[in-house]
Amino acid sequence: MDQDLINQKLESLRRCVERLRNRCPATVEALEADLDAQDILALNLTRAVQLCVDIASHWIAEHHELTSPITMGQSFEVLAERGVISRELADAMRKSVGFRNIVVHNYEAVNWQVVFTICRDHLDQFRQFAAVFMDRR
Protein backbone atom coordinates (compact mmCIF):
# COMPACT_ATOMS: atom_id res chain seq x y z
CA MET A 1 0.00 0.00 0.00
CA ASP A 2 1.34 3.44 -0.88
CA GLN A 3 1.55 4.83 2.64
CA ASP A 4 2.65 8.25 1.39
CA LEU A 5 -0.58 8.57 -0.60
CA ILE A 6 -2.60 7.34 2.37
CA ASN A 7 -0.83 9.81 4.64
CA GLN A 8 -1.73 12.67 2.28
CA LYS A 9 -5.37 11.60 2.35
CA LEU A 10 -5.25 11.24 6.14
CA GLU A 11 -3.88 14.78 6.47
CA SER A 12 -6.67 16.09 4.24
CA LEU A 13 -9.16 14.16 6.38
CA ARG A 14 -7.69 15.65 9.54
CA ARG A 15 -8.09 19.16 8.11
CA CYS A 16 -11.71 18.48 7.11
CA VAL A 17 -12.58 17.20 10.58
CA GLU A 18 -10.87 20.16 12.22
CA ARG A 19 -12.73 22.57 9.95
CA LEU A 20 -16.02 20.88 10.82
CA ARG A 21 -15.26 21.13 14.52
CA ASN A 22 -14.20 24.76 14.31
CA ARG A 23 -16.91 26.07 11.98
CA CYS A 24 -20.00 24.38 13.40
CA PRO A 25 -22.23 27.06 14.94
CA ALA A 26 -23.32 26.76 18.56
CA THR A 27 -26.92 25.87 17.69
CA VAL A 28 -28.82 24.23 14.87
CA GLU A 29 -30.82 27.43 14.50
CA ALA A 30 -27.62 29.39 13.90
CA LEU A 31 -26.58 26.82 11.30
CA GLU A 32 -29.95 27.03 9.55
CA ALA A 33 -29.54 30.82 9.31
CA ASP A 34 -25.92 30.82 8.12
CA LEU A 35 -25.53 29.88 4.44
CA ASP A 36 -21.74 30.16 4.59
CA ALA A 37 -21.55 27.74 7.53
CA GLN A 38 -23.88 25.37 5.69
CA ASP A 39 -21.59 25.39 2.67
CA ILE A 40 -18.43 24.93 4.76
CA LEU A 41 -19.90 22.04 6.73
CA ALA A 42 -21.51 20.32 3.75
CA LEU A 43 -18.33 20.56 1.69
CA ASN A 44 -16.06 19.32 4.45
CA LEU A 45 -18.38 16.46 5.41
CA THR A 46 -18.55 15.42 1.77
CA ARG A 47 -14.77 15.57 1.47
CA ALA A 48 -14.25 13.64 4.69
CA VAL A 49 -16.52 10.83 3.53
CA GLN A 50 -14.91 10.73 0.08
CA LEU A 51 -11.42 10.59 1.57
CA CYS A 52 -12.44 7.62 3.73
CA VAL A 53 -13.94 5.88 0.70
CA ASP A 54 -10.72 6.54 -1.24
CA ILE A 55 -8.60 5.07 1.55
CA ALA A 56 -10.85 2.02 1.82
CA SER A 57 -10.78 1.52 -1.94
CA HIS A 58 -7.01 1.78 -1.99
CA TRP A 59 -6.70 -0.87 0.74
CA ILE A 60 -9.11 -3.18 -1.08
CA ALA A 61 -7.23 -2.74 -4.37
CA GLU A 62 -4.00 -3.79 -2.64
CA HIS A 63 -5.63 -7.05 -1.56
CA HIS A 64 -6.25 -8.57 -4.98
CA GLU A 65 -8.07 -11.61 -3.67
CA LEU A 66 -10.98 -9.37 -2.71
CA THR A 67 -13.79 -8.56 -5.10
CA SER A 68 -14.34 -4.89 -5.68
CA PRO A 69 -17.33 -3.39 -3.88
CA ILE A 70 -20.15 -2.18 -6.08
CA THR A 71 -21.03 0.82 -3.92
CA MET A 72 -19.01 3.19 -1.77
CA GLY A 73 -20.79 1.95 1.34
CA GLN A 74 -19.80 -1.62 0.55
CA SER A 75 -16.14 -0.62 0.81
CA PHE A 76 -16.58 -0.29 4.55
CA GLU A 77 -18.41 -3.63 4.71
CA VAL A 78 -15.41 -5.29 3.07
CA LEU A 79 -13.07 -3.71 5.61
CA ALA A 80 -15.26 -4.96 8.47
CA GLU A 81 -15.45 -8.47 6.99
CA ARG A 82 -11.65 -8.54 6.82
CA GLY A 83 -11.31 -7.32 10.42
CA VAL A 84 -9.67 -4.04 9.41
CA ILE A 85 -12.39 -1.92 11.06
CA SER A 86 -15.15 -2.81 13.48
CA ARG A 87 -18.66 -3.61 12.31
CA GLU A 88 -19.89 -0.58 14.29
CA LEU A 89 -17.47 1.75 12.50
CA ALA A 90 -18.36 0.20 9.14
CA ASP A 91 -22.05 0.86 9.81
CA ALA A 92 -21.36 4.48 10.78
CA MET A 93 -19.19 5.04 7.71
CA ARG A 94 -21.78 3.43 5.43
CA LYS A 95 -24.39 5.83 6.82
CA SER A 96 -22.03 8.72 6.15
CA VAL A 97 -21.96 7.70 2.48
CA GLY A 98 -25.74 8.02 2.43
CA PHE A 99 -25.44 11.51 3.84
CA ARG A 100 -22.76 12.37 1.27
CA ASN A 101 -25.07 11.24 -1.52
CA ILE A 102 -27.82 13.56 -0.31
CA VAL A 103 -25.42 16.50 -0.19
CA VAL A 104 -23.97 15.79 -3.61
CA HIS A 105 -27.16 14.89 -5.45
CA ASN A 106 -29.97 16.67 -3.62
CA TYR A 107 -28.46 19.57 -1.68
CA GLU A 108 -31.79 21.29 -1.05
CA ALA A 109 -32.96 18.24 0.93
CA VAL A 110 -30.12 18.45 3.48
CA ASN A 111 -31.38 18.20 7.04
CA TRP A 112 -29.28 20.74 8.93
CA GLN A 113 -30.19 19.13 12.26
CA VAL A 114 -28.44 15.98 11.02
CA VAL A 115 -25.40 17.99 9.91
CA PHE A 116 -25.29 19.74 13.28
CA THR A 117 -25.52 16.42 15.13
CA ILE A 118 -22.76 14.88 13.02
CA CYS A 119 -20.48 17.85 13.67
CA ARG A 120 -21.19 17.91 17.40
CA ASP A 121 -21.41 14.21 18.21
CA HIS A 122 -20.00 11.99 15.44
CA LEU A 123 -16.73 13.39 14.12
CA ASP A 124 -14.89 10.76 16.13
CA GLN A 125 -15.86 8.12 13.55
CA PHE A 126 -13.54 9.85 11.07
CA ARG A 127 -10.74 9.92 13.65
CA GLN A 128 -11.26 6.22 14.41
CA PHE A 129 -11.15 5.39 10.71
CA ALA A 130 -7.98 7.43 10.22
CA ALA A 131 -6.26 5.77 13.18
CA VAL A 132 -6.58 2.37 11.49
CA PHE A 133 -4.61 3.50 8.44
CA MET A 134 -1.86 5.59 10.04
CA ASP A 135 1.57 4.18 9.25
CA ARG A 136 0.49 0.72 8.09
CA ARG A 137 3.87 -0.04 6.51
C-alpha positions as CSV (number, residue, x, y, z in Angstrom):
1,M,0.0,0.0,0.0
2,D,1.3,3.4,-0.9
3,Q,1.5,4.8,2.6
4,D,2.7,8.2,1.4
5,L,-0.6,8.6,-0.6
6,I,-2.6,7.3,2.4
7,N,-0.8,9.8,4.6
8,Q,-1.7,12.7,2.3
9,K,-5.4,11.6,2.4
10,L,-5.2,11.2,6.1
11,E,-3.9,14.8,6.5
12,S,-6.7,16.1,4.2
13,L,-9.2,14.2,6.4
14,R,-7.7,15.7,9.5
15,R,-8.1,19.2,8.1
16,C,-11.7,18.5,7.1
17,V,-12.6,17.2,10.6
18,E,-10.9,20.2,12.2
19,R,-12.7,22.6,10.0
20,L,-16.0,20.9,10.8
21,R,-15.3,21.1,14.5
22,N,-14.2,24.8,14.3
23,R,-16.9,26.1,12.0
24,C,-20.0,24.4,13.4
25,P,-22.2,27.1,14.9
26,A,-23.3,26.8,18.6
27,T,-26.9,25.9,17.7
28,V,-28.8,24.2,14.9
29,E,-30.8,27.4,14.5
30,A,-27.6,29.4,13.9
31,L,-26.6,26.8,11.3
32,E,-30.0,27.0,9.6
33,A,-29.5,30.8,9.3
34,D,-25.9,30.8,8.1
35,L,-25.5,29.9,4.4
36,D,-21.7,30.2,4.6
37,A,-21.5,27.7,7.5
38,Q,-23.9,25.4,5.7
39,D,-21.6,25.4,2.7
40,I,-18.4,24.9,4.8
41,L,-19.9,22.0,6.7
42,A,-21.5,20.3,3.7
43,L,-18.3,20.6,1.7
44,N,-16.1,19.3,4.4
45,L,-18.4,16.5,5.4
46,T,-18.5,15.4,1.8
47,R,-14.8,15.6,1.5
48,A,-14.2,13.6,4.7
49,V,-16.5,10.8,3.5
50,Q,-14.9,10.7,0.1
51,L,-11.4,10.6,1.6
52,C,-12.4,7.6,3.7
53,V,-13.9,5.9,0.7
54,D,-10.7,6.5,-1.2
55,I,-8.6,5.1,1.5
56,A,-10.9,2.0,1.8
57,S,-10.8,1.5,-1.9
58,H,-7.0,1.8,-2.0
59,W,-6.7,-0.9,0.7
60,I,-9.1,-3.2,-1.1
61,A,-7.2,-2.7,-4.4
62,E,-4.0,-3.8,-2.6
63,H,-5.6,-7.1,-1.6
64,H,-6.2,-8.6,-5.0
65,E,-8.1,-11.6,-3.7
66,L,-11.0,-9.4,-2.7
67,T,-13.8,-8.6,-5.1
68,S,-14.3,-4.9,-5.7
69,P,-17.3,-3.4,-3.9
70,I,-20.2,-2.2,-6.1
71,T,-21.0,0.8,-3.9
72,M,-19.0,3.2,-1.8
73,G,-20.8,2.0,1.3
74,Q,-19.8,-1.6,0.6
75,S,-16.1,-0.6,0.8
76,F,-16.6,-0.3,4.6
77,E,-18.4,-3.6,4.7
78,V,-15.4,-5.3,3.1
79,L,-13.1,-3.7,5.6
80,A,-15.3,-5.0,8.5
81,E,-15.5,-8.5,7.0
82,R,-11.7,-8.5,6.8
83,G,-11.3,-7.3,10.4
84,V,-9.7,-4.0,9.4
85,I,-12.4,-1.9,11.1
86,S,-15.2,-2.8,13.5
87,R,-18.7,-3.6,12.3
88,E,-19.9,-0.6,14.3
89,L,-17.5,1.7,12.5
90,A,-18.4,0.2,9.1
91,D,-22.0,0.9,9.8
92,A,-21.4,4.5,10.8
93,M,-19.2,5.0,7.7
94,R,-21.8,3.4,5.4
95,K,-24.4,5.8,6.8
96,S,-22.0,8.7,6.2
97,V,-22.0,7.7,2.5
98,G,-25.7,8.0,2.4
99,F,-25.4,11.5,3.8
100,R,-22.8,12.4,1.3
101,N,-25.1,11.2,-1.5
102,I,-27.8,13.6,-0.3
103,V,-25.4,16.5,-0.2
104,V,-24.0,15.8,-3.6
105,H,-27.2,14.9,-5.4
106,N,-30.0,16.7,-3.6
107,Y,-28.5,19.6,-1.7
108,E,-31.8,21.3,-1.0
109,A,-33.0,18.2,0.9
110,V,-30.1,18.5,3.5
111,N,-31.4,18.2,7.0
112,W,-29.3,20.7,8.9
113,Q,-30.2,19.1,12.3
114,V,-28.4,16.0,11.0
115,V,-25.4,18.0,9.9
116,F,-25.3,19.7,13.3
117,T,-25.5,16.4,15.1
118,I,-22.8,14.9,13.0
119,C,-20.5,17.9,13.7
120,R,-21.2,17.9,17.4
121,D,-21.4,14.2,18.2
122,H,-20.0,12.0,15.4
123,L,-16.7,13.4,14.1
124,D,-14.9,10.8,16.1
125,Q,-15.9,8.1,13.5
126,F,-13.5,9.9,11.1
127,R,-10.7,9.9,13.7
128,Q,-11.3,6.2,14.4
129,F,-11.2,5.4,10.7
130,A,-8.0,7.4,10.2
131,A,-6.3,5.8,13.2
132,V,-6.6,2.4,11.5
133,F,-4.6,3.5,8.4
134,M,-1.9,5.6,10.0
135,D,1.6,4.2,9.3
136,R,0.5,0.7,8.1
137,R,3.9,0.0,6.5
